[in-house]
Each structure stands twice: as C-alpha cells, then as structure tokens.
Amino acid sequence: MDPLDPALQSTAVTGVRPLLTLVIFAGLGSFFLGALVTAIRRGMRENGWFKFNQEKEKQD
C-alpha cells in the first residue's frame, strides 16, 4: 500500500531517518509520560488525592 503523500514515499519507508525520528519522539514521549506519572503520584501522596493518604495514616 502506497503512502498518500508523495513526499513520504522516499523517506518514510527506507533509511535511518525514520528510526532516528522514532527514537527522538519516543524519548520525548517517555519523558513527558514520566513527568505526568510522577506528578500524579506526588499529588496522591502529599495532597491526599483519592484518600490513599488518610488510609495509610489510619493503619499507622
């Protein structure tokens, strides 16, 4: 199946450039995903989101 955009025919299928682009975007995506997960975990712990913090205090 041919790509719809003729400009992608020469670059998207072969060569090192698509792999390099994939590595760059995967690195950036993992950074932002990690930052999001870290922010949610910190909010759960410090601000008592979802009441996980209060349950731990009752057990101690």
C-alpha positions, 0 to 999 in steps of 0.5 A: 500500500502506497503512502498518500503523500508523495513526499513520504514515499522516499523517506518514510519507508527506507533509511535511518531517518525514520528510526532516528525520528522514532527514537527522538519522539519516543524519548520525548514521549517517555519523558513527558509520560514520566513527568505526568506519572510522577506528578500524579503520584506526588499529588496522591501522596502529599495532597491526599488525592483519592484518600490513599493518604488518610488510609495509610495514616489510619493503619499507622 
